[in-house]
Amino acid sequence: KAEGDEECDGSDLREATCASKTGKDSAQGDLSCTDDCKLDSSQCIWCGDGELNGDEECDPNGFVAPECESKVGTVQCTSDCKLDTSDCKAPACNDMVKNGDETDLDCGGSCPLPCGNDQDCAGPADCNSATCSTGTCTDAATCTNDSNCNEGVCRGGRCFTPGSMYRTPQLTNNPCPQGWTPIGTHGCFLRPAGNKTWYEAFKDCRALGANLAILPSSPALNNVGKHPAGGNLSSTGSTQVWAGFACVNGGCSNKANWYWLDSTPVADHWGQQPPHVANQCGSLRYRQNGDIGTSANNCNDLRPYICQLLWLPGSVRLHHNKRKGLTVG
């Protein structure tokens, strides 16, 4: 039995507990008595003792925070030794951190924008160039026909993996992004400043999350081709503009060998007979009958071009009517 100034004696701990000895309400474990009648709390554990005990997820004393899964935000350790991830942010394509399924910083994967040359990629869809070589975005190799392209196909004088040239629709509704113009129900359009080769125009549109314009019908050709934010073609003297189609396998002289980037045939919208030469890419021209038709020019010519953002199937599409304002289309 403990007497005098003894803290304890044998099994008599004078009703002391780990909590009373350590001053920590959460302390638990086995308090014992030493041979010199002093309480021994070495087997007591509590949240904040600098050790990871029992069902504790962390300990605030000396806590080294693990990284948030998204790498954005800070993991905290609560006073009851539980991990708090409430400050961690979900991965985003504009957080300046490579996270989620991005293949490089804020690009590739499910992000709306693909990655530029020399950035990491998992496949052609991750790249502005539609070409991923050994995990890195790079320009597509030049070609004159499919035989130059190993397992790829020759389109517009460049080698591509089949189906890789088309960017799937990105828009769910209007308004169009700032700087883009809705034209009918064909999508949002942008005519960037300056002239480029067909392939550079193709890459530039993809860098914006868009396609070089795909206009597979007469209404689309005329509505977009004549619009100031589209082709801006107003007379037979208008400069031809690049659009999203090219000949396949070098067979440029045959109309049947010309396809839009989404694999739709160009069909009978030619403003002139396709040329009997290789390395030709698709453009729009003003025809003498006042319609906009498809044409072809050397892929290395420097020309204006039209980028197009497409709506996802079933999305609400708004277009502008001069008398009614924005209406559903």
Buried (B, 14 or more C-beta within 10 A) or exposed (E): EBEEEBBBBEEBBEEBBBBBBBEBEBBBBEBBBEEEBEBBBEEBBBBBBEEEBEEBEBBBEEBEEEEBBBBBBEBBBEEEBEBEEEEBBEBBBEBEBBBBEBBBBBBBBEBBBBBBEEBBBEBBBBBBBBBBBEEBBBBBBBBEEBEBBEEBBBBBBBBBBEEBBBBEBBBEEBEBBEEBBBBBBBBBBBBBEEBBBBBBBBBBBBBBBBBBBBBBEBEBBBBBBBBEBBBBBEEEEBEBBBBBBBBBBBBBBEBEBBBBBBEBBBBEBBBEEBBEEBBBBBBBBBBEEEBBBBBBBBBEBEBBBBBBBBBEEEEEBBBBEEEEEEEEB
